[in-house]
Amino acid sequence: MREVVFRVVRERPGQLDAQAETLPIRIAAPTLEELQHEAREALINHFGPAHCTVRVRVRRSQSPAVSVIRSLRRLPASCS
């Protein structure tokens, strides 16, 4: 199965613009959920019936995900 990644290139209130990383396809929608739907529609137009063999991913930034989980240092519980 092929994968097409759409990178969000511009975010404004009520408007997200994205560009496919490997194809000449640009899409826009007001929400991330609708952007996913627009991506699928764009692939149907681009690939025709073969669109079913393509997984769609929408990414908001190019930076890798950073974990904000930090371990807490706790003293051992006393057994007395």
C-alpha positions as CSV (number, residue, x, y, z in Angstrom):
1,M,0.0,0.0,0.0
2,R,1.3,3.4,-0.9
3,E,1.2,6.3,1.5
4,V,0.8,10.0,0.6
5,V,1.7,12.5,3.2
6,F,0.1,16.0,3.1
7,R,2.0,18.6,5.1
8,V,0.1,21.6,6.5
9,V,2.0,24.6,5.0
10,R,-0.3,27.3,6.3
11,E,-2.6,27.6,9.3
12,R,-5.1,30.4,9.8
13,P,-8.2,30.5,11.9
14,G,-10.8,28.5,9.9
15,Q,-8.4,27.7,7.1
16,L,-5.7,25.0,6.7
17,D,-3.6,24.7,3.5
18,A,-1.7,21.5,2.8
19,Q,0.7,20.2,0.1
20,A,1.3,16.6,-0.8
21,E,5.0,15.8,-0.2
22,T,5.5,13.6,-3.3
23,L,2.6,14.7,-5.7
24,P,1.6,18.1,-7.2
25,I,-1.5,18.3,-5.1
26,R,-2.6,21.2,-2.9
27,I,-5.7,21.1,-0.7
28,A,-7.5,23.5,1.7
29,A,-10.2,23.0,4.4
30,P,-11.4,24.7,7.6
31,T,-10.6,21.8,9.9
32,L,-8.1,18.9,10.1
33,E,-11.0,16.4,9.7
34,E,-12.2,18.1,6.6
35,L,-8.6,18.4,5.3
36,Q,-8.4,14.6,5.5
37,H,-11.6,14.3,3.5
38,E,-10.2,16.8,0.9
39,A,-7.0,14.8,0.7
40,R,-9.0,11.6,-0.1
41,E,-11.0,13.5,-2.8
42,A,-7.9,14.9,-4.4
43,L,-6.4,11.4,-4.6
44,I,-9.6,10.0,-6.2
45,N,-9.2,12.8,-8.8
46,H,-5.5,12.1,-9.3
47,F,-5.4,8.3,-9.2
48,G,-8.9,7.3,-10.2
49,P,-10.0,3.8,-9.0
50,A,-6.5,3.1,-7.7
51,H,-7.0,5.6,-4.9
52,C,-8.1,2.7,-2.6
53,T,-4.5,1.5,-2.5
54,V,-3.2,4.8,-1.0
55,R,-3.1,5.6,2.7
56,V,-3.5,9.3,3.5
57,R,-1.6,11.1,6.3
58,V,-1.9,14.7,7.3
59,R,1.0,16.2,9.3
60,R,1.0,19.7,10.8
61,S,4.7,20.3,11.1
62,Q,8.0,18.9,9.9
63,S,9.6,18.8,13.3
64,P,9.6,15.4,15.0
65,A,7.2,14.9,17.9
66,V,8.7,15.8,21.2
67,S,7.6,14.1,24.4
68,V,6.8,16.4,27.3
69,I,6.6,13.6,29.8
70,R,9.1,14.0,32.6
71,S,9.8,11.5,35.3
72,L,9.0,12.5,38.8
73,R,11.6,11.8,41.5
74,R,9.8,10.4,44.5
75,L,11.1,9.1,47.7
76,P,10.4,5.5,48.4
77,A,7.3,5.0,50.6
78,S,8.1,4.1,54.2
79,C,7.1,0.7,55.4
80,S,6.5,1.7,59.0
